[in-house]
Amino acid sequence: MKQMEDKILAEGKVLSDQVLKVDSFLNHQIDPQLMKAIGMEFAERFKDAGITKILTIESSGIAPAVMAGLELNVPVVFARKRKSLTLVDDLLTAKVHSFTKNETNEISVSKKFINADDTVLMIDDFLANGQAVNGLMDIIEQAGATLAGVGIVIEKGFQQGGELLREKGIRIESLAIIESLENGEVKLKKEVPTK
């Protein structure tokens, strides 16, 4: 998605050869017009997949997921990283390790929001080692639901998550794939693989 790639090149800040900061448009301040375009792109790519729910993880996956949900006219469910007084019973849970934050969280989704009748599109902001995707897939499996595919805003192609998931036969649609962050420079892959 050229609009996404242009935004990364213009505003992304390379913090190390592993970390790209995109807080000016994706994970702190949100560019609503870009999110709208992202939602439309995911909706177009998955329009024939029979999606009934979109699943993401708080917090940076919520904006692109909501925009895709708006386009596909389906509810968006987000896995909570923190326990709350209202989210205590009948939970689907999984453990997810965050590379960027170097912490492990138990994520939770209420069983009433995802069930065996659902065909789920998973959406997240980044794909690196695949930990968030694996955790959300665990929740989808616990619910007995069907995974239609995974929509990723930015994939770190130099880390193994995307490759490992594709080897399992999971459909991954990434809007931009970073080939390298070496020497403080963002290098994008020219062709974005599907499935």
N, C-alpha and C positions, 0 to 999 in steps of 0.2 A: 504494500500500500504506500504509494509515493508520498502522500500527505504525512503519514506517520514517519517515514524515513527522513523526509525534509525537516520535520520538527526535531527528531533526534539529533541530526547533524547541526541544526541551528542552536538548539537549547540544551542538549544533553551535555553533562559535565563528567568527564572521566576522572574518577577518584583513584582508581588503581587498574591494574590489568584484569581485574575481576569485577569491578563495581562501576556502574554507570548511574549517575544521579539525574533523575528526570522529574524532580519535584516542582518544576515550573509549569508543568502541564499534565502530569499523571498522578504522582503520589503525594502531593501536598496541596499545591494549587492545581485546580483542574481547568483545562481548556474545554468549555462546553461544546463549542463548535467541532473541535477535534473528536470529542467523545461521541457526538451525534454521528459523525462520519464513520467512526469505528463501529458503532452499533449497527449502522446500515450495512457496512462491509461484512460483519459477522452474520447478520440476518441474510444477506445475499448468498453467502457461502454455505449456510446451513438451511436454506429455505425449504428444501425437499427432504429433510431428515426427520420430520414428524415430531419436532421438539414440543414438549409440554411444560418443561420447567428449565430454568437456567440456574446453575449452582456456581457460586463463587466463594471466596474466603475474604473476611474483613481484613483490611479496609480498602486497599487500593484496587481490588477487583470489582468493587461495587459500581463505580461510575460506568465503566464500559459494559458491565453486565446489565445494568438498568437500561441503558440505551439500546442494547440488543433486544432486551425483553420488550421494550416499547415497540420496536420494529416488528418483532415476531408475535407480539400480542400474547405473551405468556408471563407468568409470575417469575420473579427472581428471588431465590433463597440464598442467604449468605451464611456460611459457617462462622460461628462465633468463636473467638480465641479466648475470651474471658467468660467465666461463669457469671450469671446474674441471678437475682432472686426469682425472676420469672421463668428462667430456663433451667429447670431442675429434673423434670420427669420425662420418661419416654424419649430418651436421647439416642441419637446415632453419634458415635464419637470415634475419633482417630487421632493419632499423634503426628505432628508435622514439625520438622526442623527447618528453621529459617537460616539460610546461609548468611544473608546480609545482617541479620540481627544476632546471629549465633545463639539462638535460643530455641527450645522445643516447647510447643504449645499443644494442649489437647483441644482440638476443635470439636464443636458440637452443632448438631442440627436436630430440631424437633422431628420426631417420626411422623407427625401429622402433616408435614410439608413436602415430604418425598416418599413415594410408595411404589409398589410393584407395577402400577399402571403407567408410571412416568417414563418418558424418554427425555434424558437430561443432556443439555449442552453445558459443558463446564467452561467458564471464562475466567482468566486471571491476567494480571498485569505483566508478570515476568515468568519465564520458564528457564531455569538454570539446571539444577540437578534433578528436578522433577518431584521434589518432596511434597509440595502443596498439591500437585496433581494426584500423586499416589494416595495422599490422605483423603482427598475428595472422592477418588475412585473407590476407596474403602467404604466410605459412607454410602455411595450409590449402590455398591454391592450389598451392604447390610440391609438397605431398603428394598432390595430385590428389583431395583429399577434398571433401565437400560441406558448405557452411555452412548450417546450419538457421536460425540467427538469433543475436542478441546479447542477453544479459541484463545490464542495467546497474543497479547498486544506486542510484547518484545521478547524474543527468544535469544538467549545467549548460546549461539551455535557452537562456541568453543568449549562449552560444558556438556556433559553427557545426557542430560535429561531428555531432550527431544529425540535423540537417536534411540535411546533405550525404550521410550514409549512407542515410537514408530516400529521398532523391531517386534513389539508385542501386538502389532496390528491396530493400534489406536490411531484414529484420525486426528491429526494435529494441524490446525490452520493458524499459522503465525503471520502477523501483519508486517513484522520486520524481524530479520535475523541478523544479529551481530556476529560477525566472523572473528573480530579481534578488538581488544581495547589496549593493545600494546603501544608503548611510547606515547601515551596520552591521546591517542587518535582512535576515533570510531571508524571501523571498517565494516561495512554492511555486505552481506551476501547478495549477489545479484539476483539469483533465482531462489525463491522461497518454496521449499518442498512441501507437498501435501502428502498425507498419509504415509 
